[in-house]
Amino acid sequence: MCGIVAYIGGEAALPRLIEGLRRLEYRGYDSAGVAVLDGEGLWVRKDVGRVSELAGHLQGGPGTQVGIAHTRWATHGGVTQPNAHPHTDGTGRIAVVHNGIIENSSEIRARLGKRGVTFKSETDTEVLPHLIREAYKGDPLQAVRDALAHVRGTYGIAVVFADAPDVLVVARNGSPLVVGLGRGETVVASDPQAVVAHTRQVVYLQDKEIALVTREGVQVSTLEGREVQLPVETLDGDYGLASKEGFPHFMLKEIHEQPRSIRRALRGRLQLEEGNAKLGGLNMTPRDLVAVNSVISLGCGTSFHAGMAAAMAIEALARVPARAEIASEFRYRHPIIPRDTLYFAISQSGETADTLGAVQEVQLKGGEVMGVVNVVGSTIARTCARGVYVHSGPEIAVASTKAFTSQVAAMLVYTLMMARCTNLSLEQGQLVAKALDAVPGAVAHYLSEPGPIEEAVERIAKARYVLFLGRGFSYPVALEGALKLKEIAYIPSEGYPAGEMKHGPIAMLDPGTPVVFVCPRDGQTEKAISNMMEVKARGAWLIVIHTRGDDEVARLADLAIPVPETADFASPLVTVLPLQLIAYHAGLALGRDVDKPRNLAKSVTVE
């Protein structure tokens, strides 16, 4: 989602700001802008479109050494040049970039309007520079602190003052900010990805903290004025500039990286001889594991689907009640938090606002939450303190692919740990561990022979509606397949449990309607065959994802796509692959931007 970069140092700010914005492009955005000092005031340029388009308009810009920049994902107000950031006050001498949402912006606008303030945009953000201008009495830090006292909501902000050319002011409440400490330069960003070109020594601002940033470093305090000493940390993740490595798109590259990313999620964690597993980041003893009476996964979108697959495995193997919850709903329904329940917060970025809010709600009520994240040092990772890194590597395409399989794989490692303590014998544990260890090879085998994907796409790309069905472990895969097709190709589609199909979605089936049925050979295959017959009786065109060699199921399909055989609990790791490829190729067939789909963001840092 929205990205912030701010620079103060000994070099020209503009090229460094643009480089930082390019490093944040993977997050998703619809406009971009910069504000730098120009010797007399502020030089502001912003536009709708890509960073490359903005960069083309910056020729001849000032070579001054202080500035702020932003990529915006529209929330309040449409995708227009006036709504792009930065926003300035009435004098044009204070500029602000902002991630988050000012919840009481309408009230503040009304008050400022009565005092003669004229607004140029529809955004909630624009109230901030006007509030800061009213509070400014020569002290930039105090002006921002006083202005924020009137604000309710979430924010990560960076502010530049024409009248204070040697400082920046930044503040955070619910939206991440990291300060990079270089030699004679300081860089602030909403994501470490934009900092590492300058330094790996960083400070993470916490909620309700504000900082004065200079070339020499950063001074942090609370919004109430109490000084804070934050630890300087070293970034140790993989933050290199993204490369497609010969693939036409990041999405396709990341689909093909899954044998490696799943292997990384499993490496060093499976204990084949002991029929067990270990996750050091959880710091849980066998006594701790058997004391857990239920497991709840919290996530949004793809991460919610990964949590669903994990919950089914925990119940099947560990015989412990488990379920997945949509984080954006969970946090607001005043949930009951039993003391013997373990929660997992699943998020690729580790910055998902709704999931972070759910974590805080659980913690407030005394619950234990473990993070399952990809990005080292992310807010959820630091808030949870204990958890699992999935190690899928940078995921640049906005629509998640390899993160899904890595999340499922990591949660299956936890499942084996728990099941070995609660339900599985040594021999059973060894079989589960062996089945997991075989998954990366099965994934690589499928990707080398993906089957008739293009034939499926020929039908799907022309469809007005596509239905994805699955039973058991294949139900969350069906949901994920429908989500991917909507995200990438913008084709109306829905995922449904196959047994529920006749309770509504069957009304959507016309002759020729594509129905994608995820049906690996497992304990529910016979029931799934009955559902396929119901679909075919309505004249739908049936695409079946099935276990290689399962001729009974393949014969029912109008188009059969075989996948390697796996254990039922591991089947989502392979059955999701053809659905990812179908979405990718359908998006290409329809001319979509598969790496940056419209309206979507990689890291959803607002509610």
C-alpha positions as CSV (number, residue, x, y, z in Angstrom):
1,M,0.0,0.0,0.0
2,C,1.1,3.6,0.3
3,G,4.8,4.2,0.6
4,I,6.8,6.9,2.4
5,V,10.4,7.9,1.7
6,A,12.2,10.9,3.3
7,Y,15.8,11.9,3.0
8,I,18.2,14.4,4.6
9,G,21.9,14.1,4.0
10,G,24.8,15.4,2.0
11,E,23.6,14.3,-1.5
12,A,20.9,15.5,-3.8
13,A,17.6,14.3,-2.4
14,L,15.5,13.9,-5.6
15,P,17.4,10.9,-7.1
16,R,17.4,9.2,-3.7
17,L,13.7,9.7,-3.2
18,I,12.9,8.3,-6.6
19,E,15.1,5.3,-6.0
20,G,13.3,4.7,-2.7
21,L,9.9,5.0,-4.4
22,R,11.0,2.4,-7.0
23,R,11.9,0.0,-4.2
24,L,8.4,0.4,-2.8
25,E,6.5,-0.1,-6.1
26,Y,5.7,-3.7,-5.3
27,R,3.4,-2.5,-2.6
28,G,0.8,-1.2,-5.1
29,Y,-0.1,2.4,-5.7
30,D,-1.9,4.7,-8.1
31,S,0.0,8.1,-7.9
32,A,3.3,9.4,-6.7
33,G,4.9,12.7,-5.7
34,V,7.9,14.5,-4.1
35,A,8.5,17.7,-2.2
36,V,12.1,19.0,-1.8
37,L,13.6,22.3,-0.6
38,D,14.4,24.7,-3.5
39,G,16.3,27.4,-1.6
40,E,13.4,29.7,-1.2
41,G,10.5,27.3,-0.4
42,L,9.2,23.9,-1.4
43,W,9.4,22.4,-4.9
44,V,6.4,20.0,-5.2
45,R,5.7,17.6,-8.1
46,K,3.1,14.8,-8.1
47,D,1.1,12.9,-10.7
48,V,-1.2,10.0,-11.3
49,G,0.6,6.9,-12.6
50,R,3.9,5.1,-12.1
51,V,7.0,6.3,-10.5
52,S,8.7,6.2,-13.9
53,E,6.2,8.8,-15.2
54,L,6.8,11.0,-12.2
55,A,10.6,10.7,-12.6
56,G,10.2,11.9,-16.2
57,H,8.7,15.2,-15.0
58,L,11.5,15.9,-12.5
59,Q,14.2,17.0,-15.0
60,G,15.8,20.2,-13.8
61,G,14.6,19.8,-10.3
62,P,16.6,21.4,-7.4
63,G,19.7,19.6,-6.2
64,T,18.9,20.3,-2.5
65,Q,19.5,17.7,0.1
66,V,16.2,17.4,2.0
67,G,12.9,16.0,0.8
68,I,9.9,13.7,1.2
69,A,8.2,11.4,-1.3
70,H,5.2,9.1,-1.5
71,T,3.3,6.5,-3.5
72,R,-0.5,6.7,-2.8
73,W,-3.1,4.0,-2.9
74,A,-6.4,5.9,-3.0
75,T,-8.6,5.8,0.1
76,H,-10.2,9.2,0.6
77,G,-10.8,10.8,-2.8
78,G,-10.3,9.4,-6.3
79,V,-7.1,8.8,-8.3
80,T,-6.3,12.4,-9.3
81,Q,-3.3,14.7,-9.3
82,P,-4.7,17.0,-6.5
83,N,-5.3,14.0,-4.3
84,A,-1.7,12.7,-4.7
85,H,0.8,13.3,-2.0
86,P,2.6,15.4,-0.8
87,H,0.0,17.9,0.6
88,T,0.9,21.4,1.6
89,D,-0.5,24.1,3.8
90,G,-1.9,27.3,2.4
91,T,1.5,29.1,2.2
92,G,3.2,26.2,0.5
93,R,5.9,26.1,3.1
94,I,5.0,22.9,4.9
95,A,4.5,19.6,3.1
96,V,3.3,16.2,4.5
97,V,3.2,12.7,3.2
98,H,0.9,10.3,5.1
99,N,0.1,6.6,5.3
100,G,-3.1,5.6,7.2
101,I,-6.5,7.2,7.7
102,I,-7.4,10.3,9.7
103,E,-10.8,9.2,11.1
104,N,-12.0,12.6,12.2
105,S,-10.8,14.5,9.1
106,S,-14.3,15.6,8.2
107,E,-14.7,17.3,11.6
108,I,-11.3,18.9,11.3
109,R,-12.0,20.1,7.7
110,A,-15.2,21.8,8.9
111,R,-13.4,23.6,11.7
112,L,-10.6,24.7,9.5
113,G,-13.0,25.8,6.8
114,K,-14.7,28.1,9.3
115,R,-11.3,29.7,9.9
116,G,-10.8,30.4,6.2
117,V,-8.8,27.4,5.1
118,T,-9.2,26.4,1.5
119,F,-8.7,22.7,0.6
120,K,-7.3,21.6,-2.8
121,S,-8.0,17.8,-2.5
122,E,-10.6,15.4,-1.2
123,T,-8.1,13.6,1.0
124,D,-8.2,13.1,4.8
125,T,-4.4,13.9,4.8
126,E,-4.7,17.5,3.7
127,V,-5.9,18.6,7.1
128,L,-2.5,17.7,8.6
129,P,-0.4,20.5,6.9
130,H,-3.0,23.1,7.8
131,L,-3.1,21.9,11.4
132,I,0.7,22.0,11.6
133,R,0.8,25.5,10.1
134,E,-1.7,26.8,12.7
135,A,0.5,25.3,15.5
136,Y,3.9,26.4,14.0
137,K,5.7,28.9,16.2
138,G,9.2,28.2,15.0
139,D,9.6,24.7,16.5
140,P,8.8,22.1,13.8
141,L,8.7,19.2,16.3
142,Q,6.4,20.9,18.7
143,A,4.1,22.0,15.8
144,V,3.7,18.5,14.6
145,R,3.1,17.2,18.1
146,D,0.5,19.9,18.8
147,A,-1.3,19.2,15.5
148,L,-1.4,15.4,16.1
149,A,-3.1,16.1,19.4
150,H,-6.2,16.9,17.3
151,V,-6.1,13.8,15.2
152,R,-7.8,10.5,15.6
153,G,-6.8,7.6,13.4
154,T,-3.8,5.8,12.1
155,Y,-0.7,7.5,10.5
156,G,2.8,7.3,9.5
157,I,3.9,10.8,8.4
158,A,6.9,12.7,7.3
159,V,6.9,16.5,7.3
160,V,9.3,19.0,5.7
161,F,9.4,22.7,6.5
162,A,10.8,25.4,4.2
163,D,11.6,27.5,7.2
164,A,13.6,24.6,8.9
165,P,15.8,23.2,6.1
166,D,18.0,21.1,8.4
167,V,15.3,18.8,9.9
168,L,12.5,16.5,9.0
169,V,9.7,15.5,11.5
170,V,8.2,12.0,11.4
171,A,5.6,10.3,13.5
172,R,3.8,7.0,13.8
173,N,0.6,5.6,15.1
174,G,-0.5,2.3,13.6
175,S,1.4,2.6,10.3
176,P,5.0,1.5,10.1
177,L,8.1,3.8,9.9
178,V,11.7,2.8,9.9
179,V,14.6,5.3,10.3
180,G,17.9,4.3,8.5
181,L,21.0,5.8,10.1
182,G,23.7,6.3,7.5
183,R,27.0,8.3,7.5
184,G,26.0,11.9,7.2
185,E,22.6,11.0,6.0
186,T,19.3,9.7,7.4
187,V,16.6,8.0,5.5
188,V,13.0,7.4,6.7
189,A,10.6,4.9,5.0
190,S,7.5,2.9,5.5
191,D,9.4,-0.3,4.5
192,P,13.1,-1.3,5.1
193,Q,13.3,-2.0,1.3
194,A,13.7,1.7,0.7
195,V,16.4,2.1,3.4
196,V,19.0,-0.6,2.6
197,A,20.5,1.3,-0.3
198,H,21.9,3.7,2.3
199,T,22.3,1.7,5.5
200,R,21.3,-1.5,7.4
201,Q,21.4,0.3,10.8
202,V,17.8,1.2,11.6
203,V,15.5,2.3,14.3
204,Y,11.8,1.3,14.3
205,L,9.4,3.9,15.5
206,Q,6.7,2.6,17.8
207,D,3.1,3.8,18.0
208,K,2.5,7.3,19.4
209,E,6.1,8.2,18.9
210,I,7.5,11.3,17.1
211,A,11.0,12.0,15.9
212,L,13.2,14.9,14.9
213,V,15.4,13.7,12.0
214,T,18.7,15.3,11.0
215,R,21.7,14.4,9.0
216,E,23.4,13.1,12.1
217,G,20.6,10.9,13.3
218,V,17.2,10.8,15.0
219,Q,15.8,12.0,18.4
220,V,12.7,10.1,19.4
221,S,10.1,11.0,22.0
222,T,6.5,10.2,22.7
223,L,3.6,12.4,21.6
224,E,3.4,13.5,25.3
225,G,7.0,14.7,25.2
226,R,8.9,11.9,27.0
227,E,12.3,11.1,25.5
228,V,12.7,7.5,24.2
229,Q,15.8,5.5,23.6
230,L,15.1,3.0,20.8
231,P,17.6,0.2,20.0
232,V,19.5,0.4,16.8
233,E,18.9,-2.8,14.9
234,T,20.7,-4.4,11.9
235,L,18.6,-5.4,8.9
236,D,19.5,-9.0,8.0
237,G,16.8,-9.9,5.4
238,D,17.2,-10.1,1.6
239,Y,16.5,-6.6,0.4
240,G,18.3,-6.6,-2.9
241,L,16.7,-4.9,-5.9
242,A,14.1,-7.2,-7.4
243,S,15.0,-9.0,-10.6
244,K,12.7,-11.1,-12.9
245,E,15.7,-13.4,-13.6
246,G,14.5,-14.0,-17.2
247,F,10.8,-14.4,-16.5
248,P,8.4,-12.0,-18.2
249,H,6.7,-11.1,-14.9
250,F,7.4,-11.4,-11.2
251,M,4.2,-13.4,-10.7
252,L,5.4,-16.2,-13.0
253,K,8.9,-16.1,-11.4
254,E,7.4,-16.4,-7.9
255,I,5.1,-19.3,-9.0
256,H,8.2,-21.1,-10.2
257,E,10.2,-20.3,-7.1
258,Q,7.8,-22.4,-5.0
259,P,10.0,-25.6,-4.9
260,R,12.7,-23.5,-3.3
261,S,10.5,-21.4,-1.1
262,I,8.7,-24.4,0.4
263,R,12.0,-26.1,0.9
264,R,13.2,-23.0,2.8
265,A,10.1,-23.1,5.0
266,L,10.8,-26.8,5.9
267,R,14.6,-26.7,6.0
268,G,16.1,-27.5,9.4
269,R,12.6,-27.9,10.9
270,L,11.6,-31.5,10.0
271,Q,13.1,-34.3,12.1
272,L,12.6,-37.4,9.8
273,E,14.0,-40.0,12.2
274,E,12.1,-38.8,15.2
275,G,8.9,-38.2,13.2
276,N,8.8,-34.7,14.6
277,A,9.5,-31.1,13.9
278,K,10.9,-28.0,15.6
279,L,10.2,-24.3,15.3
280,G,12.7,-22.5,17.5
281,G,10.9,-19.2,17.1
282,L,7.8,-20.5,19.0
283,N,9.9,-21.4,22.1
284,M,7.3,-24.1,23.1
285,T,8.0,-27.2,25.1
286,P,6.0,-30.4,24.7
287,R,4.3,-29.4,27.9
288,D,3.3,-26.1,26.3
289,L,2.0,-27.8,23.2
290,V,-0.2,-30.3,25.0
291,A,-1.6,-27.4,27.2
292,V,-3.1,-25.8,24.0
293,N,-6.8,-26.7,23.8
294,S,-7.6,-24.9,20.6
295,V,-5.8,-23.0,17.8
296,I,-7.1,-20.0,15.9
297,S,-5.4,-18.5,12.8
298,L,-6.0,-14.9,12.0
299,G,-5.4,-13.5,8.5
300,C,-6.9,-11.7,5.5
301,G,-7.3,-12.8,1.9
302,T,-4.7,-15.3,0.9
303,S,-3.3,-15.6,4.5
304,F,-6.8,-16.4,5.7
305,H,-7.0,-19.3,3.2
306,A,-3.6,-20.5,4.4
307,G,-5.0,-20.5,7.9
308,M,-8.0,-22.5,6.9
309,A,-5.8,-25.2,5.4
310,A,-3.7,-25.2,8.5
311,A,-6.7,-25.5,10.8
312,M,-8.0,-28.5,9.0
313,A,-4.6,-30.2,9.3
314,I,-4.4,-29.4,13.0
315,E,-7.7,-31.0,13.6
316,A,-7.0,-34.0,11.4
317,L,-3.5,-34.8,12.7
318,A,-3.3,-33.3,16.2
319,R,-7.0,-33.8,17.1
320,V,-7.2,-30.3,18.6
321,P,-10.0,-27.9,17.7
322,A,-8.8,-25.3,15.2
323,R,-10.3,-22.7,12.9
324,A,-9.3,-19.7,10.9
325,E,-10.8,-16.2,11.4
326,I,-10.9,-13.2,9.1
327,A,-8.9,-10.7,11.0
328,S,-10.9,-7.7,10.0
329,E,-14.0,-9.2,11.4
330,F,-12.5,-10.8,14.5
331,R,-11.0,-7.6,15.9
332,Y,-14.3,-5.8,16.0
333,R,-16.7,-8.4,17.4
334,H,-15.5,-8.3,21.0
335,P,-14.1,-11.9,20.8
336,I,-13.8,-14.2,23.8
337,I,-10.1,-15.1,24.3
338,P,-9.7,-18.3,26.2
339,R,-6.4,-18.6,28.1
340,D,-5.7,-22.1,26.7
341,T,-6.1,-21.0,23.0
342,L,-3.1,-20.3,20.8
343,Y,-3.4,-17.7,18.1
344,F,-1.4,-17.4,14.9
345,A,-1.3,-14.1,13.0
346,I,-0.6,-14.9,9.4
347,S,0.6,-12.1,7.1
348,Q,3.1,-12.0,4.2
349,S,4.2,-8.5,4.8
350,G,3.8,-8.5,8.6
351,E,2.2,-5.1,8.3
352,T,-1.4,-5.9,7.5
353,A,-3.4,-3.4,9.5
354,D,-6.4,-5.6,10.2
355,T,-4.3,-8.6,11.3
356,L,-2.2,-6.3,13.5
357,G,-5.3,-5.0,15.1
358,A,-6.5,-8.5,15.8
359,V,-3.2,-9.3,17.4
360,Q,-3.5,-6.3,19.7
361,E,-7.0,-7.2,20.6
362,V,-5.9,-10.8,21.6
363,Q,-3.0,-9.5,23.5
364,L,-5.1,-6.9,25.3
365,K,-7.3,-9.7,26.6
366,G,-4.4,-11.8,27.8
367,G,-4.1,-14.2,24.8
368,E,-0.9,-15.6,23.3
369,V,-0.3,-14.8,19.6
370,M,2.5,-16.1,17.4
371,G,3.4,-14.4,14.1
372,V,3.7,-16.3,10.8
373,V,5.3,-13.7,8.6
374,N,7.7,-13.4,5.7
375,V,9.3,-10.0,6.3
376,V,11.9,-10.0,8.9
377,G,11.5,-7.2,11.5
378,S,8.0,-6.3,10.4
379,T,5.5,-4.9,12.8
380,I,3.6,-8.1,13.4
381,A,6.9,-10.0,13.9
382,R,8.0,-7.5,16.5
383,T,4.6,-7.2,18.2
384,C,4.2,-10.9,18.6
385,A,7.9,-11.4,19.7
386,R,7.5,-15.2,19.1
387,G,6.6,-16.9,15.9
388,V,7.7,-18.3,12.6
389,Y,9.4,-16.7,9.6
390,V,8.3,-18.5,6.4
391,H,11.4,-17.6,4.5
392,S,9.7,-17.4,1.1
393,G,12.0,-14.6,0.0
394,P,10.9,-11.2,-1.5
395,E,7.5,-11.4,-3.1
396,I,7.2,-8.5,-5.5
397,A,4.0,-9.3,-7.5
398,V,1.0,-7.8,-5.6
399,A,-1.0,-11.0,-5.7
400,S,0.5,-13.6,-3.4
401,T,1.5,-17.0,-4.7
402,K,4.7,-18.4,-3.0
403,A,3.8,-16.8,0.3
404,F,0.6,-18.9,0.4
405,T,2.4,-22.2,0.0
406,S,5.2,-21.1,2.4
407,Q,2.6,-20.2,5.0
408,V,0.8,-23.5,4.7
409,A,4.2,-25.4,4.8
410,A,5.3,-23.5,8.0
411,M,1.9,-24.2,9.7
412,L,2.2,-27.9,8.8
413,V,5.5,-28.0,10.6
414,Y,3.7,-26.6,13.7
415,T,1.0,-29.2,13.1
416,L,3.5,-32.0,13.2
417,M,5.1,-30.7,16.4
418,M,1.7,-30.5,18.1
419,A,0.4,-33.8,16.7
420,R,3.5,-35.7,17.7
421,C,2.8,-34.6,21.3
422,T,-0.9,-35.2,21.3
423,N,-1.9,-37.9,18.9
424,L,0.7,-39.4,16.5
425,S,2.9,-42.4,17.2
426,L,6.5,-42.5,16.1
427,E,5.7,-44.4,13.0
428,Q,2.8,-42.0,12.1
429,G,5.0,-39.0,12.7
430,Q,7.7,-40.4,10.5
431,L,5.1,-40.8,7.7
432,V,3.9,-37.2,8.1
433,A,7.4,-35.8,8.1
434,K,8.3,-37.9,5.1
435,A,5.2,-36.7,3.2
436,L,6.2,-33.0,4.0
437,D,9.8,-33.6,2.9
438,A,8.6,-34.9,-0.4
439,V,6.4,-31.8,-1.2
440,P,9.1,-29.6,-2.8
441,G,10.0,-32.3,-5.3
442,A,6.3,-32.8,-6.1
443,V,5.9,-29.1,-6.7
444,A,9.0,-29.0,-9.0
445,H,7.6,-32.0,-10.9
446,Y,4.3,-30.3,-11.5
447,L,5.8,-27.0,-12.6
448,S,7.9,-28.9,-15.2
449,E,4.8,-30.5,-16.6
450,P,1.9,-28.1,-15.8
451,G,-0.7,-29.7,-18.1
452,P,-3.3,-28.1,-20.4
453,I,-3.4,-24.7,-18.7
454,E,-3.8,-22.8,-21.9
455,E,-6.9,-24.8,-22.9
456,A,-8.4,-23.9,-19.5
457,V,-7.6,-20.3,-20.1
458,E,-9.3,-20.2,-23.5
459,R,-12.6,-21.0,-21.8
460,I,-12.1,-19.0,-18.6
461,A,-10.9,-15.8,-20.3
462,K,-14.2,-15.6,-22.1
463,A,-16.4,-16.4,-19.2
464,R,-18.8,-14.0,-17.4
465,Y,-18.5,-16.1,-14.2
466,V,-16.3,-19.0,-13.0
467,L,-17.1,-21.3,-10.0
468,F,-14.3,-23.0,-8.0
469,L,-15.3,-26.0,-5.9
470,G,-13.5,-28.3,-3.5
471,R,-14.1,-30.4,-0.4
472,G,-12.0,-30.8,2.7
473,F,-8.5,-29.6,2.2
474,S,-9.4,-28.5,-1.3
475,Y,-12.0,-26.0,-0.1
476,P,-9.5,-23.3,0.9
477,V,-7.7,-24.0,-2.3
478,A,-10.9,-23.3,-4.3
479,L,-11.3,-20.1,-2.4
480,E,-7.7,-19.1,-3.2
481,G,-8.1,-20.0,-6.9
482,A,-11.2,-17.8,-7.2
483,L,-9.4,-15.0,-5.4
484,K,-6.4,-15.2,-7.7
485,L,-8.7,-15.1,-10.8
486,K,-10.5,-12.0,-9.5
487,E,-7.2,-10.3,-8.5
488,I,-5.3,-10.9,-11.7
489,A,-7.9,-11.3,-14.5
490,Y,-10.8,-9.3,-13.0
491,I,-13.2,-12.2,-13.9
492,P,-16.2,-12.6,-11.5
493,S,-15.6,-15.8,-9.7
494,E,-16.2,-17.5,-6.3
495,G,-14.9,-20.4,-4.4
496,Y,-17.4,-22.7,-2.6
497,P,-17.4,-25.9,-0.6
498,A,-18.6,-28.5,-3.2
499,G,-21.2,-29.9,-0.8
500,E,-22.8,-26.4,-0.5
501,M,-22.8,-25.8,-4.3
502,K,-26.4,-26.9,-4.7
503,H,-27.5,-24.4,-2.0
504,G,-27.2,-21.4,-4.2
505,P,-24.3,-21.2,-6.7
506,I,-25.8,-23.9,-8.9
507,A,-28.2,-21.3,-10.0
508,M,-25.3,-19.5,-11.7
509,L,-24.5,-22.4,-14.0
510,D,-25.4,-21.9,-17.7
511,P,-24.4,-24.4,-20.4
512,G,-20.7,-23.8,-20.9
513,T,-20.0,-22.1,-17.6
514,P,-16.5,-23.0,-16.5
515,V,-16.4,-24.8,-13.2
516,V,-12.9,-25.6,-11.7
517,F,-13.1,-28.6,-9.3
518,V,-10.2,-29.2,-7.1
519,C,-10.3,-33.0,-6.5
520,P,-7.2,-34.8,-5.4
521,R,-7.7,-38.5,-4.4
522,D,-8.6,-38.4,-0.7
523,G,-11.3,-39.5,1.7
524,Q,-13.9,-37.2,0.1
525,T,-13.3,-38.1,-3.5
526,E,-16.5,-40.2,-3.9
527,K,-18.6,-37.3,-2.5
528,A,-16.8,-35.0,-4.9
529,I,-17.7,-37.2,-7.9
530,S,-21.4,-36.8,-7.0
531,N,-20.9,-33.1,-7.0
532,M,-19.2,-33.2,-10.4
533,M,-22.2,-35.1,-11.8
534,E,-24.5,-32.3,-10.5
535,V,-22.4,-29.8,-12.3
536,K,-22.3,-31.7,-15.6
537,A,-26.1,-32.2,-15.5
538,R,-26.4,-28.4,-15.8
539,G,-24.2,-28.3,-18.9
540,A,-21.3,-26.6,-17.2
541,W,-17.7,-27.0,-18.6
542,L,-15.8,-29.0,-16.0
543,I,-12.1,-28.4,-15.4
544,V,-10.8,-30.9,-12.8
545,I,-7.5,-30.7,-10.8
546,H,-6.9,-34.4,-10.0
547,T,-4.2,-36.7,-8.7
548,R,-2.1,-38.1,-11.6
549,G,-3.4,-41.6,-12.5
550,D,-6.9,-41.1,-11.1
551,D,-8.7,-42.1,-14.3
552,E,-12.1,-42.3,-12.6
553,V,-12.1,-38.6,-11.8
554,A,-10.3,-37.6,-15.0
555,R,-13.0,-39.2,-17.2
556,L,-15.6,-36.9,-15.8
557,A,-13.8,-33.8,-16.8
558,D,-14.1,-31.8,-20.0
559,L,-10.5,-30.8,-19.2
560,A,-8.3,-32.7,-16.7
561,I,-5.2,-31.2,-15.1
562,P,-3.2,-33.9,-13.2
563,V,-0.9,-33.1,-10.2
564,P,1.5,-35.3,-8.3
565,E,0.1,-37.4,-5.5
566,T,0.6,-36.1,-2.0
567,A,-0.8,-36.8,1.5
568,D,-4.2,-35.2,1.8
569,F,-3.1,-32.6,4.4
570,A,-0.3,-31.5,2.0
571,S,-2.4,-31.4,-1.1
572,P,-3.0,-27.7,-1.0
573,L,0.7,-27.2,-1.7
574,V,0.3,-28.8,-5.1
575,T,-3.3,-28.3,-6.1
576,V,-3.1,-24.6,-5.8
577,L,-0.3,-24.4,-8.5
578,P,-2.5,-24.9,-11.6
579,L,-5.0,-22.3,-10.2
580,Q,-2.1,-19.8,-9.9
581,L,-1.1,-20.5,-13.5
582,I,-4.6,-20.2,-14.8
583,A,-5.0,-16.8,-13.1
584,Y,-1.7,-15.6,-14.5
585,H,-2.4,-16.7,-18.1
586,A,-6.0,-15.5,-18.0
587,G,-4.7,-12.1,-16.9
588,L,-2.2,-12.1,-19.8
589,A,-4.9,-13.1,-22.3
590,L,-7.0,-10.2,-21.2
591,G,-4.2,-7.7,-21.2
592,R,-4.0,-7.1,-17.4
593,D,-1.1,-5.9,-15.5
594,V,-0.5,-9.2,-13.7
595,D,2.2,-7.9,-11.3
596,K,0.3,-4.7,-10.3
597,P,-3.5,-5.4,-10.6
598,R,-5.8,-2.4,-10.4
599,N,-6.9,-1.2,-7.0
600,L,-4.8,-3.7,-5.1
601,A,-1.9,-3.2,-2.7
602,K,0.8,-5.6,-1.5
603,S,0.8,-4.5,2.1
604,V,-2.6,-3.4,3.3
605,T,-1.7,-0.9,6.0
606,V,-5.2,0.7,6.3
607,E,-8.5,-0.7,7.5
